[in-house]
Amino acid sequence: MVSSETAESENAPSHRIYLGKVEIGAAWPKRTKNGSEYLLAQARCLSFSAPIYANPFDDNGAEDYPSRAAAVRTE
């Protein structure tokens, strides 16, 4: 997942998700009711039976690098 350099519109994703050199998804910034910011990510690939939705978050207590985790669901 890499940050997008420029937003094409107000609703454009802030991040792009790549598998090798192929873009398979995107992520949009969201805000919870209490004001916390997070990303809503969606990945699609022909080998997936359904899109994958995830909410990546920092795992500050992780001992492995990178300290990034995700809550994942499929439709």
RODO-2510 file (C-alpha; in nm, 4 decimals, decimal comma):
residues 75
     n   res          X          Y          Z
     1     m     0,0000     0,0000     0,0000
     2     v     0,1476     0,3341    -0,1048
     3     s     0,0238     0,6899    -0,0629
     4     s    -0,1207     0,8546    -0,3722
     5     e     0,0747     1,1636    -0,4698
     6     t    -0,2212     1,3717    -0,5844
     7     a    -0,5937     1,3377    -0,5348
     8     e    -0,7886     1,3448    -0,8611
     9     s    -1,1047     1,4489    -0,6782
    10     e    -1,2456     1,4901    -0,3286
    11     n    -1,3533     1,1231    -0,3252
    12     a    -1,0298     0,9846    -0,4735
    13     p    -0,8410     0,7270    -0,2642
    14     s    -0,5461     0,8455    -0,0589
    15     h    -0,3557     0,5161    -0,1034
    16     r    -0,3169     0,2547    -0,3779
    17     i    -0,2659    -0,1186    -0,3153
    18     y    -0,0315    -0,3090    -0,5454
    19     l     0,0464    -0,6755    -0,5951
    20     g     0,3839    -0,6557    -0,7641
    21     k     0,3370    -0,3873    -1,0296
    22     v    -0,0398    -0,4405    -1,0659
    23     e    -0,2826    -0,2158    -0,8802
    24     i    -0,5414    -0,4342    -0,7061
    25     g    -0,7049    -0,1883    -0,4686
    26     a    -0,7241     0,1427    -0,2943
    27     a    -0,7793     0,2972     0,0483
    28     w    -0,9755     0,6026     0,1573
    29     p    -0,9346     0,8074     0,4745
    30     k    -1,2293     0,7869     0,7140
    31     r    -1,3115     0,9281     1,0555
    32     t    -1,4980     0,7578     1,3410
    33     k    -1,7780     0,9310     1,5308
    34     n    -1,5305     1,0151     1,8092
    35     g    -1,2866     1,1740     1,5609
    36     s    -1,0269     0,8979     1,5198
    37     e    -0,8845     0,8669     1,1684
    38     y    -0,8419     0,5356     0,9872
    39     l    -0,8179     0,3920     0,6341
    40     l    -1,0876     0,1868     0,4629
    41     a    -0,9125    -0,0395     0,2109
    42     q    -1,0620    -0,2515    -0,0663
    43     a    -0,8661    -0,5029    -0,2762
    44     r    -0,9954    -0,6819    -0,5858
    45     c    -0,8152    -0,9409    -0,7913
    46     l    -0,9362    -1,2011    -1,0395
    47     s    -0,7965    -1,4731    -0,8133
    48     f    -1,0119    -1,3514    -0,5191
    49     s    -1,3628    -1,4964    -0,4925
    50     a    -1,4862    -1,1611    -0,3548
    51     p    -1,3406    -0,8176    -0,2774
    52     i    -1,1424    -0,7918     0,0456
    53     y    -1,2154    -0,5005     0,2773
    54     a    -0,9680    -0,4038     0,5503
    55     n    -0,9042    -0,1341     0,8069
    56     p    -0,5236    -0,1118     0,8471
    57     f    -0,4081     0,0245     1,1812
    58     d    -0,0817     0,0807     1,3668
    59     d     0,0018    -0,1939     1,6129
    60     n     0,2307    -0,0005     1,8424
    61     g     0,3014    -0,3049     2,0587
    62     a     0,4222    -0,5218     1,7699
    63     e     0,7765    -0,6534     1,7806
    64     d     0,7872    -0,7338     1,4085
    65     y     0,8479    -0,4830     1,1312
    66     p     0,6421    -0,3308     0,9857
    67     s     0,4120    -0,2701     1,2803
    68     r     0,0996    -0,2644     1,0685
    69     a    -0,2038    -0,4874     1,1161
    70     a    -0,5486    -0,5009     0,9609
    71     a    -0,9011    -0,5999     1,0449
    72     v    -1,0142    -0,7855     0,7315
    73     r    -1,3564    -0,8923     0,6040
    74     t    -1,5036    -1,0138     0,2772
    75     e    -1,8542    -0,9553     0,1514
***
